Amino acid sequence: MSMSPRVEYIQVAPDALQERLAQLLDSGGRMQMAYAWLPRPALAEVRYLAAPGAGQPLQVWECRAEHAHLPSLALRAPLLGWYEREMQDLYGLTFDGHPEPYPLVVDGAARGIALMPIEGPPRPSLRAPLVLPEVRDPQVQLLSFGPVRADVMESAQFLFFYLGEAVMHYQPRLFFKHRGIETRFEGGDPLAGCVLAERVSGVGSVAHGLAYCQAVEDAADCVVPLRARQLRVLLAELERLYNHLHYFGALADATTLKVGQAEGRLLEEKIKQLAGRLSGQRFMRNVLMPGGLRRDIAVPADLPDTLSRLRNEVESYLLQLERTTSYLDRLITTGVLTREVAFDQGATGPVERASGLDRDMRRDHPYAAYTDLPVAVPLAEEGDAYARARVRAAEVRVSFDLIELLLPQLQSGEVRGACIPKPASCGLGWAESPRGSLYYAVHIDAYGRLARVKIKSPSFSNWRAFPFTVHQSNMMDYAINEASFGLAIAGCDR
């Protein structure tokens, strides 16, 4: 088992879960995720990831699910609701007292998607049944939008109960293309798994690959060379830049600023081309691997000048958006996410920081070379679409600052160290992706192969919080609100 000082592993009995959760929340901590795995056939263990606070080690609570039953923690920590329902669907576990006990991903364990039920024969693969609220007012209408949508949108179904233009209730239905990626890792070589991790969500290839590599490195207790850690930061911040610029292009489109959309996409493409020039691939895949990098990256001498010119273009673009009255009018007071709801439902990344929650993995639990860099964390309090846009604009500036500070510090030397995970070990890795906190937990079997890989993606968290900003809102603001969250469905359908 990993002995990383950054993570504490704690055995917790089922009847002690509620008390330990209360202690965590009362001290200002927060749950992050929960997942199940099988340490031996027919016996499930649930692991809860808790974050006590900035600078304190993360905690992994290990709890055996005797007779496939555990008490639900969703009433006190609502963000765990989806994780518990996912374990019910894919592992056949039961969480007693769950406020929403109906399926989330599939109706029963699905052949080819996840593990078989602990008890009983395999059941056929079925999509989770549609559970809708009871509507008694005949004037309330139902609009079903999706799962096939225009443009290149990912598959999802959105259900609106509305009266006139007022949205009374909104229910997203995701997981139409659940790919079973976590199961695809099983039995594989830990050193080769990064290739799969980079393809969980295309626009988060570096963040997923980095979190996976750091989880394997934790299990191997290996040391990554300094140059590799520094170059990992460079790749990660370039990924943040192009994602945030894509975000502003989409937000401009939602507010009918077609020139603003085109310019945002052009700037996004310029960052991607720079990334391709550095790494050989616009999404910067096939560079990371456990232990460091697959190969060194030659940083051209003109990179600082190139970044300076791009920064000036980006700054001009962001200022033009800020000066556009019609853009501001559509964002201010739209889609308010309160601090309390953001905390309870597990919002992460720019979404939570726009609601006043001061959290960033790069600063609070530093990794790679972020330990040597001052990571500023922009915040806002209003929690509306404009606050989310302001936080992302400030993060764009922070990313340029970090790269400018990093480049003169780049060291020469090796970019890969030995990384052999210990048999029967586990590891935890994380990254602050452009959309928020991303975790990978890996379990290594007695033969050194992957026994279980769990992915906690930021969009899985933010999709849970998003509906709370749509209820009691206006149908005409929906597209702007969704764009302001910067959501991705691939992170859910993993």
Secondary structure, DSSP 8 states (H G I E B T S, - for coil): ----TTEEEEE--GGGHHHHHHHHHHTT-EEEEEEEEEEETTEEEEEEEEE-STTS-EEEEEEE-GGGEEE--TTTSTTHHHHHHHHHHHH--EEET-SS-S-SSBSS--TTTS---SSS------B----------TT-EEEEE-SS-STT----EEEEEEETTEEEEEEEE--TT---HHHHHTTS-TTTTHHHHTTSSGGGHHHHHHHHHHHHHHHHT----HHHHHHHHHHHHHHHHHHHHHHHHHHHHHTT-HHHHHHHHHHHHHHHHHHHHHHSSTT--SSEETTEESS-----TTHHHHHHHHHHHHHHHHHHHHT-HHHHHHHTTSS---HHHHHHHT--THHHHTTT----HHHHS--TTGGGS-------SS-SHHHHHHHHHHHHHHHHHHHHHHGGG---S-SB------TT-EEEEEEEETTEEEEEEEEE-TTSSEEEEEEE-HHHHHHHHTHHHHTTSBGGGHHHHHHHHT--STTT--
